[in-house]
């Protein structure tokens, strides 16, 4: 009787953990690597690709993301279709100019 209860609890726990793992793997997060360190964003602004330094960022359930930039101190809410994120600074051919300066 006790073995049956232990087996039932173990099975229920395993199913619960499997369900939780499956649900957390949706969206922008990886099951094992849920911490992204993104420092740069190239955003399309008025027909130009502008490099911003990211202070913090978040995404939403829709196709949008919010960036807090340290280069100009702005909060920028944009479509993910108009942003490319980088961990390291991209080469200069990936953007037209950096935030705060025009060529």
HELIX and SHEET records of a PDB file:
HELIX    1   1 UNK A    2  UNK A   24  1                                  23    
HELIX    2   2 UNK A   80  UNK A   82  5                                   3    
HELIX    3   3 UNK A   92  UNK A   94  5                                   3    
SHEET    1   A 5 UNK A  75  UNK A  79  0                                        
SHEET    2   A 5 UNK A  64  UNK A  69 -1                                        
SHEET    3   A 5 UNK A  48  UNK A  59 -1                                        
SHEET    4   A 5 UNK A  40  UNK A  45 -1                                        
SHEET    5   A 5 UNK A  83  UNK A  86 -1                                        
SHEET    1   B 4 UNK A  75  UNK A  79  0                                        
SHEET    2   B 4 UNK A  64  UNK A  69 -1                                        
SHEET    3   B 4 UNK A  48  UNK A  59 -1                                        
SHEET    4   B 4 UNK A  97  UNK A  98  1                                        
END                                                                             
